[in-house]
Structures are given as structure tokens and as C-alpha cells.
Amino acid sequence: MKYFWGFLSAILVFAGALTLRPDLIPGFDNIALSTPMAHLIAVRPWLFIAFMAIALFFLIFSLVRYTLVGAGRVALATGLIYLTMSVFHGGTMYSRGLENPDQLGPDRGVTSAGVGNGSITVLTYNTLGGSIDEDTLADSIQRNGVDVVVLTETSTARGTEMAGRLAALGLQFQQFDTGTDEYATEFESTVVLVSGAMGEYVQISSAQELPSTVTAVPASGNGPKIVAVHPFAPTLEGIDRWRSDIDSIYAQCSDSGPFILAGDFNSTVDHQMIVGGDCQDGAIEAGSGGLGTWPTRIPSLLGTPIDRVLHDGSYEGVDAMLFESGHSDHRGLIVRLMPSN
């Protein structure tokens, strides 16, 4: 019987260990980016809770067996290992940041009066087809000095309305979008608004253009390339398409900078590390990358951080916050990026 318990414990420990750092396991890429592993590694808060519960079960079980029959060493070892793995998941979340201020600090970056300290503030929000309060969103953009707005699952018409609201507040933004047909689902549409204070931008098509992706570059060549992304979700039926989409998205991390990638990535930094995308995460740098932006029906501490702001290393995230507006199933994320040199 002890061999059975040893074998069972070994399997449990191995399965749990796979969730810790799957990017460090050679040849594990395909499994890690397939169902169900791709979904499991996206929910570290729940792994922390589940592993803690498993650890407590085995520790109590070992105590009972030791009291009754003088055995339980295998259960004790399993419990301690799962306790360690639970702490690892919790520690990873903590190291990525759990700060969420109500508002960013004073904006001393790009304005119509000058470049200031050069910081750029980026907002990304999956609006679920405009299921947000536009006045609240416009107010957040104004109060936090947002320079780049990425709105996924947002129609061209809604983007135009938002640009008009901002203009009424004295904020001039250029609009770029996927040009999705007005009769198509807004899931396919992405809108990008770039402040006129950043200079003139033009929309381009990239070699790795994906549906729902918008790329805009400074007309003068001075300033960051802006790439808004929204890959396919990792549904059971669409996992292959999702894997192909995130491969293409994170491949852009090898482009020459400066650039900013923002949007609903439908993937976390763990998926990014598995595919080898060498981008920096602004929210993690700013101390807020451990909080989940999806779904809003549960607290951000238990959610999944799939709405992200990445860059090539030319910047550093110095301030970040999450906020909610209306009935979208995502939280908005605002990140302030400061030039790193």
C-alpha cells in the first residue's frame, strides 16, 4: 500500500510542479499551450487556493495516519511540497504587484505644451461592445493624462463618439481602427486613439497583421510605434487559432523599438514566457501586474491579468491602476510609461 501512496503522491507533485514555471521545462511548450494547461497557468490565484487546500488535506491526513497506525510520512511530504508550491504561486502574484490606486500620480509627461519628462500614459479597455459608461471613461482619460487609448471589442462608430467626447473636454485625439463593417460583431473591432500631443500618427499594415489588430506609427519617425492587439480567446474549439495568434503577437517583441503593445491579449505573462516573447510588462514594473483584469464578476485579486501594456524596454512602467465602468466583463488598465534612458 505504501508504494501505491508513493506513486499517487509522485503524480500529484509532478502535476502541480508543471504549473509553477512551465516555460523552464524543455519540450513542454505544446502541452503548456493546450487545453487544460493553458487555462490552468492563467489562474495563479486559484492555484494558490487549491494547492493550499490540498496541502492542508495531506497534512491533516498524515497526522491522522501517524496517530492511528504510526505511518503518514508520504502524506506529510506531499503536504509540505504542495504548501511550498502554494506559497510560490502566492509569492509570484505578490512579486508582480497588487497595488491599485484610485488615480495615477500627476501627469508630467507629453502634453500639447511639450514633451515634459517624456512619459506616456496608456489605457487599454475591452468594452464588450461599448458596455461601459463613456462619460466615466472620458473622465478617467482626462484625470490621468492618458495619451494612448486602446479599446478592443469597440466599433469604429463608438470610437468616433469617444473622440468627440474628449474633444469637448479640450483633448484632441487621432483615431485609428480596424475598419470593421458596421454590421459585423464588435468582437472583431479595435479602436486606437492617440493624443495629438504625441504628434501626427499614421496607420500601417504590418507583415504579421492579425484580425482585430491596429498598428500606428509616428509620421515623423520620432516616437513609439503603437500596436493594439486582441487575439482569439483560448476556447476549447479555438485553442489552435489562439496559439497561432499569440505566437504572432509576441513575435513582435523582437521588433526594433521603441514600441508599445497594448490590448486584450487573452493571455498572461506566463504564456508570453512560454512562447519566448521578450517584451517588458508595464503593469508588473509599476507594481500592479498581479491583479486580474478579467472577469469583473470576481475580485481583481482572484482574476486573470490578460489586459496588458507591454513595451520593448525603452520605457519603464512607473504607475498603474485598474478601474471599472459600466457592464464590461473586463476592467480597464492604465499604465504610465517613463523613458528608461
N, C-alpha and C positions, 0 to 999 in steps of 0.2 A: 504493500500500500504506500510505503514511503516513496517508492520510485514513481508511483502514479502522481502523488502530490508534487514531487520534484519536477516531473515532466510538465504538469499543468502550470506550475509556477513559472517555469522557464519560458513557456509560451506566452503567458501573461506579461512577464517582464519584457520579453522581446517585442511584443506588440506595442506596449507602452513606450518603449525606448524609441521606436520608429517615429513617434510624434515629436520628439524633442528637437532635433536638428536634422531633418530628412535631407537637407542639402549637403550634408557631410558624408552621406552614405553612398559610396560608388555604385553606379549602375541602378540606383533606386529611382531615377527621375520619372520613368514611365509609370511606376506604381504610385509614386507620390502625387502625380498629377492626374490620377484616375480615381474613379469612384471606388470606395468611400474616402480614401486617404486625403484627397484634395479638399474635401469638406471638413474632415476632422482637424487638419492642421490650421484651419481658418478660425477655429473656435477655442483658442487657448483658455479663456476664462472658464469655459465649461469643462475642459480637460483638467484644469486646476481643481475644480469642484469634484469631478468624477474620480480623479486619482486620489484626492484626499479621502473620499468616501471609501474607495477600495482599500486604501492604506488602513483606515480605521477598522474596517471589517477584518482584515487579516491580522491586525494587531490584537484585536479582541479575541478572534478565533484562536490565535496562538496561545493567549493567556488561558483560555478555557481548556484547550488540549493539554497544556502544561499542568494545569490544576488537576485534571481528571486522570490523565494517563502518563504524565511526565514527558510528553512529546510537544511538538509545535515549533521546532526550530526553523523548518522550511517556511511555515506561515509567517513567522517573525521576520525572517529575512525578506520575504516578499513584501510584507507590510512596510518595512523600512525603506526598501527600494522605491515603492510607489509613493511613499511620503517624500522621498528625495525628488522624484520626478514631478510631483505636485508643486513642491517648492520651486523647482526650476521653471515651470510654466508661470507661476505667480511672479517669480523674480524677473522673468523675461518681460512680462507686461509692465512691471514696475520700472524696469530699466528703459523701456520705450516711452514711458511718460504717462501720467494720469492727471495732469493739470488741465483745467478747463475754466479759464477766467470768463467773466461775463462780457468783457470787451478787451480788445488789444490795447497796448500802450499807445501813447501819442505817435502819430504818423509823421516822421521826419524825412520821408523818402520822396519819391517822384511826385511832383505837383506841376501845375501849369506855370508856377513861378521859377522852377528849376529842378535839378535832379536831387537836391538835398543830400542826404547821406547815401543815396543810390538804392535804398531798399525798395522792394516791390512786394505789394500785398496781393495775394491770390485767393480767390474764393471759388470753391467748387461745390456744386449742389445738384443732386439728381432730384428734379422737381416732380417726378411721377406725372408727367403730362400737365404741368402747371398747377399741381395740387398744393400750392403754397400761398401764403399771403404776400402779394407782391409789394405792398407798402412796407411790410416788415423787412423784406429782403432789401428793398431800396434803402431803407433806414440803416440796415447793417452795413451796406456798401459805403454809405456816406460816413457813418460814425467811425468806421475802422479804416478809412482811407484806402479802400480796395482799388487796385489798378487793373487787375485781370479777373474777369468773371467767366467761369465755365459752368454752363447749365446743360446737363445731359437730360435726355427724355423731355426736351423742351422744343416746341415748334418754332419755326422762323418768325411766325406772327407774334408769339409770346415774347420772343427776344426783342422784336421791334417795340413792343409795348413797354418792356423794361427799359430799353434805351431811352424811350420817350419820358418815362417817369424820372429817370436820372437826369435827363436834360432839364426837366422842370425844376430840379434841385440845383441846377447850375453845373452839372457834371456831364461832360461830353465824352461819349464812348463810341468807338467804331465797332460795327457788328460784322461777324463772320459766322457762317453756319454751313450745315451740310446740304442746304437747299432741298431738304426732303419735301416731297409732294404734300400739299396741304391735306390730301385725303388719306395719306399713309399714317400709320400709328406713330405717335410721338416718341415711342421707344427708340425709333431709328434716327431721331433728330437730335443734333447737338448744336448749341449756340455758344459763341465766344464773344465777349465784349472786352475791348481793350481801351483803356483810358487814352484820350487824346494827349494827355501829359507825357505819355511814353513815345510820342512821335507817330508818324504815319506808319501803319502796318498794311501788308497786303497778304491775301490768302493764296496759298500754293497747294499743289498736289505733290505728295511725296511718293517715292518709289514703293513704300510699304503701306500705301493708303488703305485703310480699313473702313468698313461701314461705321457710321457714327463718329468718325474722326475728323477733326478740323485742325489745320496747320496754318499758322500765320507768322510772317517774318517781318522785321523792320525794313521799310523801303530803303533806308539809308545804309543798312547793314550794321548799324550800331544799336545793340540791344539784344535781348534773348529771343530765340525762336519760341513760339508758344504752340504747344501741341495738346489738344483736348482729346481725350480718349474715352471710349465706352465699349469694351469688348463684350462679346456674348456671355451670358451667365452660364455657370457650370451646372446646367441641368443634366439629369440622367441621360436624356436623349441627345443633348448638345455638348457633351463633355469633350469630344474630339474637336469641334469647332472652337470651343473655349480655349483649349490647349493651343491651338494654332494661333488664335487671336493674341493671347498673352505672350506667346513666343515672339510675334511680330512687334508687339508694343514694347517689350523690354529689350528687344534687339536695338531699339532706338537709343538706348543708354550708351551705346558705343559710338554714337554720332559725335562730331566735334561740337563743342559748346560755343557760346552759352545757350542753354535751352531750359525750358520749364515744361514738364509733362504734368497735366492735371486732369482730374475727372473721376468717374466711377470706374475703377479698374477691375471690379468683380474679382479681385484677388488681393492678397495681403503681401507684406514684405517677405513672408516665408516662401510664398510661391515665386516671388521675384528672385530670391536667393537660389531656389532650385533651378530656375532657367538661366541663372547667371547674369541677370541684369545689374549692371554696375552703376545704378543711379543712387543718389542720396535722397532720403526721405525727410522733407522739411518738417513735418509734424513730429517725427521722432526727435529730430535735432532740437525742436522747440519744447520738448517735454510733454507732448500730448498724443504721441503715436500709439499708446497702449489702449486708447479709448475707441469704442466701436461707433462707426457712423451708420451702421445698419444692423438690425431693423430698429425703428423708433419705438416699437411696442415693448421693448425691454430696455433697462437702463444702459447707458453707454458703457458702463464698466463690464457688462456682460455681452456687449455687441461685438461686431466684426469690423475692423478698420479697412474698408475697401474703397472709400473715397479718399483720394490721396493727392499730395502735391510733391512731385519729385523734381530733381534738378541734377545737373552734371557735375556739381562740385564747385561751380563758380560762385555759389551762394551758400548761405547757411541759414537754416530756419531759426529765428530768434523769438518768435511769438506765435501762438496758435490758439484757436478756440473752436468749439463746436456750438451749433445753435440749431433750433428747430423753428419751423414756420409752417403753419397750415397742416396739411394731412399727407405730406410725402412720407414714404416709408424709410427715407434716408434723412440723416442730419446734414446740415451744411457744415463745411470745414473752411476756416480762414487761416491762412499761414502767411506770415511776413518773412520774406527772404532778404537777408542782408548780403551784399557783395563780400566774398571771402577774402579779397585782397585789395 
